[in-house]
């Protein structure tokens, strides 16, 4: 029982780290990467789909993305979707391809993005701590039901705390890496 609680908690903590990494991948760092446009959706023949479902996204150079819709009729809707996204990008159509230049980040914008990174990191830490709280509650319930002894509960709590400390440190590492990436010119 205790091992199942630990295993489930660790899996949930790993998901929290993965979620943090996915959120941070959306933040622009000044370098072009295809995942920057992952959350953009386009209306295609009456349904709203992800940009990656209607076009290929490649990196032309370090500051330019090249979006090539598979259907000629989708060039204009794709360009509009990129322009109206929250990324502040200004795409330019060249025939069937759309060039998306990434403007250089200003110092002020970098500092703002750093604050966003810290906020996302804090949210991830809260999620990890909530997972710890749930696991501790499961252990207390098992003790109350006399399914485990006090010594077992104490050892399991120490193990869960070590697990929590490990994942909090992992969150800090992810945040530090992203901040370094953002502040690099």
C-alpha positions as CSV (number, residue, x, y, z in Angstrom):
1,X,0.0,0.0,0.0
2,X,2.7,2.4,1.0
3,X,4.7,1.7,-2.2
4,X,1.6,2.4,-4.3
5,X,1.1,5.7,-2.6
6,X,4.8,6.6,-3.2
7,X,4.7,5.4,-6.8
8,X,1.5,7.3,-7.6
9,X,2.8,10.5,-5.9
10,X,6.0,10.3,-8.0
11,X,4.1,9.8,-11.2
12,X,2.0,12.8,-10.4
13,X,5.0,14.9,-9.5
14,X,6.7,13.9,-12.8
15,X,3.5,15.1,-14.7
16,X,3.8,18.4,-12.8
17,X,7.4,18.9,-14.1
18,X,6.3,17.9,-17.6
19,X,3.5,20.4,-17.5
20,X,5.9,23.1,-16.3
21,X,8.2,22.3,-19.2
22,X,5.4,22.5,-21.7
23,X,4.2,25.9,-20.4
24,X,7.8,27.3,-20.5
25,X,8.3,26.0,-24.0
26,X,5.6,28.5,-25.1
27,X,7.6,31.4,-23.9
28,X,9.7,33.0,-26.6
29,X,13.4,33.3,-25.9
30,X,14.5,35.1,-29.0
31,X,15.5,32.0,-30.8
32,X,13.2,30.4,-33.3
33,X,11.8,27.0,-32.4
34,X,8.8,25.2,-34.0
35,X,7.0,24.6,-30.6
36,X,6.5,28.3,-30.3
37,X,3.5,28.1,-32.6
38,X,2.1,24.9,-31.0
39,X,-0.8,26.5,-29.2
40,X,-2.1,28.5,-32.3
41,X,-5.3,27.2,-33.8
42,X,-6.7,27.8,-37.3
43,X,-10.1,27.5,-38.7
44,X,-9.9,24.9,-41.5
45,X,-13.0,23.9,-43.4
46,X,-15.4,24.7,-40.6
47,X,-13.5,23.2,-37.7
48,X,-10.7,24.7,-35.5
49,X,-7.5,22.7,-35.6
50,X,-4.0,23.1,-34.4
51,X,-1.6,24.9,-36.8
52,X,0.6,21.8,-37.0
53,X,-2.4,19.9,-38.5
54,X,-2.6,22.2,-41.5
55,X,1.0,23.3,-42.1
56,X,4.6,22.3,-41.7
57,X,6.6,24.5,-39.4
58,X,10.4,24.7,-40.0
59,X,13.2,26.9,-38.8
60,X,14.6,29.0,-41.6
61,X,17.3,30.6,-39.4
62,X,17.9,31.4,-35.8
63,X,15.3,34.2,-35.8
64,X,12.8,33.1,-38.5
65,X,10.2,30.4,-38.7
66,X,8.9,29.1,-42.1
67,X,5.2,28.0,-42.1
68,X,4.1,26.1,-45.2
69,X,0.4,25.3,-45.4
70,X,-0.4,22.0,-47.2
71,X,-3.4,23.6,-48.9
72,X,-3.0,26.8,-50.9
73,X,-6.4,28.0,-49.6
74,X,-5.1,27.9,-46.0
75,X,-2.3,30.5,-46.5
76,X,-4.4,33.5,-45.6
77,X,-6.2,31.9,-42.5
78,X,-2.8,30.6,-41.2
79,X,-1.2,34.0,-41.6
80,X,-4.2,35.6,-39.8
81,X,-4.1,33.1,-36.9
82,X,-0.4,33.8,-36.4
83,X,-0.9,37.6,-36.6
84,X,-3.8,37.5,-34.1
85,X,-2.1,35.2,-31.6
86,X,-0.8,36.5,-28.3
87,X,2.8,36.2,-29.4
88,X,3.0,39.6,-31.1
89,X,4.4,38.2,-34.3
90,X,4.2,39.8,-37.8
91,X,4.1,37.1,-40.5
92,X,4.9,37.8,-44.2
93,X,3.4,35.7,-47.0
94,X,5.7,34.7,-49.8
95,X,3.7,32.7,-52.3
96,X,2.7,29.5,-50.5
97,X,5.1,30.0,-47.6
98,X,4.8,32.3,-44.6
99,X,7.9,33.7,-43.0
100,X,7.6,34.6,-39.3
101,X,10.5,36.7,-38.2
102,X,11.0,36.8,-34.4
103,X,11.9,40.3,-33.3
104,X,14.7,40.7,-30.8
105,X,13.6,40.8,-27.2
106,X,14.0,44.0,-25.3
107,X,15.5,44.0,-21.8
108,X,12.2,45.0,-20.4
109,X,10.4,42.2,-22.2
110,X,13.0,39.7,-20.9
111,X,12.5,40.8,-17.3
112,X,8.7,40.4,-17.8
113,X,9.1,36.9,-19.2
114,X,11.4,36.1,-16.2
115,X,8.6,37.0,-13.9
116,X,6.2,34.8,-15.9
117,X,8.7,31.9,-15.6
118,X,9.0,32.4,-11.8
119,X,5.2,32.4,-11.5
120,X,4.9,29.2,-13.5
121,X,7.6,27.7,-11.4
122,X,5.7,28.7,-8.2
123,X,2.6,27.1,-9.6
124,X,4.5,23.9,-10.2
125,X,5.9,23.9,-6.7
126,X,2.4,24.3,-5.3
127,X,1.2,21.4,-7.4
128,X,4.0,19.2,-6.0
129,X,3.2,20.3,-2.5
130,X,-0.4,19.4,-3.0
131,X,0.5,16.0,-4.2
132,X,2.6,15.6,-1.0
133,X,-0.4,16.7,1.1
134,X,-2.6,14.1,-0.6
135,X,-0.1,11.4,0.0
136,X,0.3,12.3,3.6
137,X,-3.5,12.2,4.0
138,X,-3.6,8.7,2.5
139,X,-1.0,7.6,5.0
140,X,-2.9,9.1,7.9
141,X,-6.1,7.4,6.7
142,X,-4.2,4.1,6.6
143,X,-2.9,4.6,10.1
144,X,-6.4,5.5,11.3
145,X,-7.8,2.3,9.8
146,X,-4.9,0.4,11.5
147,X,-3.7,-0.8,8.1
148,X,-0.2,0.3,8.9
149,X,1.8,1.1,12.1
150,X,3.1,4.4,13.3
151,X,6.7,3.5,12.4
152,X,5.7,2.6,8.9
153,X,3.7,5.8,8.6
154,X,6.7,7.9,9.8
155,X,9.1,6.2,7.4
156,X,6.7,6.6,4.5
157,X,6.2,10.3,5.3
158,X,10.0,10.8,5.3
159,X,10.2,9.0,1.9
160,X,7.4,11.2,0.5
161,X,9.2,14.3,1.9
162,X,12.4,13.3,0.2
163,X,10.5,12.8,-3.0
164,X,8.9,16.2,-2.7
165,X,12.3,17.9,-2.0
166,X,13.7,16.1,-5.1
167,X,10.9,17.4,-7.4
168,X,11.0,21.0,-5.9
169,X,14.7,21.0,-6.7
170,X,13.9,19.8,-10.2
171,X,11.4,22.7,-10.6
172,X,14.1,25.1,-9.5
173,X,16.5,23.7,-12.0
174,X,14.0,24.0,-14.9
175,X,13.2,27.6,-13.9
176,X,16.9,28.5,-13.7
177,X,17.6,27.0,-17.1
178,X,14.7,29.0,-18.7
179,X,15.8,32.2,-17.0
180,X,19.3,31.8,-18.2
181,X,18.0,31.1,-21.7
182,X,15.8,34.2,-21.6
183,X,18.5,36.6,-20.3
184,X,21.1,35.4,-22.9
185,X,21.4,37.9,-25.7
